[in-house]
Amino acid sequence: MLRYGQFCPVAQAAEIFADRWTPLILRELCFGACTFGGLLSAMPLISRTMLAQRLKELATAEVVAIEPKTRGRGYLYRLSPAGEDFRPMIEMLSVWGQRWVQGRFGPDDLDPALLMYGMRRQIDPLEIPPGRTVIRFEFRGLPKRCRGRGYWWYVIQRPAVDVCLRDPGFDVDAVVRADLAAFTSLSLGYVGLQDALGKGQVAFHGSERAISLLCRLTRLPQLPTLKQFRFAPFPTSDDRLRETEHAVVNA
């Protein structure tokens, strides 16, 4: 762990937070308990050794809690109460990054898997309508390391959205054909649908209902918009029911 040799609270906090990979590990843990493999998948360029080292350092700093899985081998990694206090910093980094460094990513920063799963976890499960809607994504302009991963499917069906790299075997309601960089910028709000569609960077085919549903669930903006991303798991329907009951009782 990097040491600054200063008693200043900024320096001491930075010793924990500012190490390479640590903010991204905390970003992932903000979404709930993670496995070691899940963290690796979310950060393809980190080595197993580096991830293990960072998790050990965060546990030593009492920022991360490690507990055995209730079933099977391995561990779950969660934010401790001290780690939870880092959540606003992750949110502020997201807002600052969108405002001041948006659009500076290059081809090597693109990854269709991270895009698909990143969009999925911003979808509120309670906004998913009854029935099943299947969207196929056909991406072009993939970096070399992602060749062969240009086709993806969203199976939108309560209680969640499933992400598939292989054809799930259902009838497809709509198809999205897009340049990966352009769709990534669209998902982040750096560009709007009007421009992306007008320039031919993104095209929709199929059911208008399915296309409208996709745009609504993933909040694809018509015009460039500074988006507010959620860095926390969505509460379940039971959690929301308890919140409603608590509000009624205390009204």
N, C-alpha and C positions, 0 to 999 in steps of 0.2 A: 504494500500500500504506500502511495506517495506521502511523504512527510514534509511539511513546511517548517517545522521547528518554531511555531508561534502559538501563543496562548489565545490569540484572537479567535472568537467564535466562528468568523467567516472562514479562517484558515482551517480550523478543526473540522468544521462541517464539510469543507471542500475535500479534506483528506478522505472522507467516506464517499462523498457523492461524485467527485470529479474524476475519479479514475476511469480509464478507457473501459467501455462496455457497461459500467455500473448504471448510468441513467437508463440504458435500454433494458437492462435486467429489471430495474425498478418499474419501468413502463409496463413490462409484461406482467409483473406481479400485481400491478394495480388492477388488472382484470380478474384477479382471483388466484386461488391456489394453482400452482404450476408444477409439472413434473420436470425432471432434468431434460428428458427428450423434447418436451414441449418448448422449453426455453431454447434448446439448440435449434429447433425448427424455425423459431421466430427470429433467430440471429444466425443465418447460415454461415457467416464468415468467422464466427468465434470458434476457437478450438475447444474440445472437451476439457483439456487441462486448464485453459484460461477461465472457462465457466466455473469449473469446480473451485478454482482458487478464489474467484470473485465471490461466489456464494459462501465460501468459508469465511472470507473477510467480513462480509455483511452479517453473517451469523455472529461472529466474534464481536462486532460492533452493536449487536442486538437490534439490528435493523430488519433482519430476516429470521423467521422462525422455521425450523426444520422438524418435520414429524414423519414417522413411518406411514406408508399407505395402510388403510384399513384392510385392503385385500392385495395380495400379491407382493412382489418385492419392490424395493425402491422407496423414495421419499417424496413428500409434498413440500413445496416451498411457499411460505406465506409472508406477507408483510406483518411485522410486529407493530405494536402501537407507535413505536418510534418511526418505523418505516412508513406507516400511514401518514405521518406528518410530512413526508416527502411528496405526497400526491399533488398538492397545489403547485409544487415546483415543476413537476412533470407537465401539468396543465399549462403553466406559464411558459415553459419551453416550447410547447406546441404552438401557442398563440404567437410568441415572438418569432418562431421559425417561419410561420405562415406570413407574418407581416413583413419580415425583413429579408428572408432568404428564399422566398418562394420561387420555384421554377429553376433553381440552380442545380438541381440534380441532373446527372448525366446518364448515359446508357448503362454504365456499370452499377448504377444505383437502382435500376429497375428489377422487379421480381414479380411475376404474375401471381405466385402463391401468396406472397405477403400482401399483395393488393386484394386478392379475393377474400382472404381470411380477415384482413384489416377492415374491409367494407362490411363483412358479415357481422363482426362483433360490435359495430355501431348500430345494428338493427335492433329495435325494441321488439322482443317477442310478442308483446301484447298488441302490436300493430299488424301482425300477420293475420290475414283474413282466413275464413274457413276454406277448405279445398286445397288442391295442390296446383302450384304454378311452377313450370320448369323453364329456366332461362339458360340458353347456351351462349357462351362467350367465345369468340374467335379472335385471338390477338395476333397482330403482326408486329414486326419491329422488335422481336425479342433479343436480348443479349445472348451471346453464344452459350453461356453456361445454362441458359434456360430453354435451349432448343428442345423441341418435343413436348413442351408444356404450354402450347398455345391454345388448347381447347379446354374449357372448364364449364361446369354446370352448377347452377344454383337450383336446388330443389326446395322451393318455398312452401312449407307445410307445417302447421302447428305441431309441436311447440317451438320449432326452431327452423333455421335455414341450413340445409346440408350443402357442403362444398364438395364437388366431385371432380376428380381429374379424369375419370373414365366415365363413359356413357352410362348413366344409371338405368337406362332401359325404358324410360317414360317418354310419352309424346312431348315434344318441345313446343312450348307456347310462343316463345319469341327468341330471336337470335340477335346478339350484339356483336357487330364486327367493328374492330377498332384498332388503331395504333396504340400500342401499350403505353408509350410516353404520354400521348394525348389523353387517354382514359385515366391514367394516374393523375394527371393535372386536373382533370375534370372531377375526379373523386375527392381531391383535396380542395376544390373550390377555386383553383388558380385560373381556370377558364370556365366559361359557361357553355351550356348545351347549344345555345344558338350559334356560337362561333364554331364549336366542334362539329356540329352537324353541317353547318354551311360550308366548311372547308373540307368536308368528306373525311375527317379524321375519325369520326364515329358515325355508325349507321345502325338503325334499328329495323328489324324485319319481324313481321308476325302480328300477334294479337295486340291491339292498342291497350286493352285492359292490362295485359301482362307487362307491357312496356311502362305504362303509367304506374303500376304497382312497384316495379323495380326502381323507378326514379323517386317515388315517394319514400320507400323503405330506406334507400341508400342516400337520400337527400341530394340527388344530383341537381345542381343549381342551373337555372336558366341563364343567369349572368354571373360573372366572377363574384365570389362571395367568400369573405373570411369566415370559415366554418368553425364551430365550437365542437370539438371532439370530446367524447366521454371516455375518461380513463378510469372506469369502474364497471363491474358487472351490473347488468340490469337486475333489479329486484324481481323475484318470481311473483306469479299471480297471488300466491299465498302471502308473501311479504306485503304486497300492496293491499290485500284484503285486511291484514292486521293493522296496517297504517290507517286505512279508512275507518275501521272499527275504533281504533284509538282516538282518532280525530272526533268521531261522533260522541264517544264517551266523554271527552274533555271539552266538548263544545258548550 
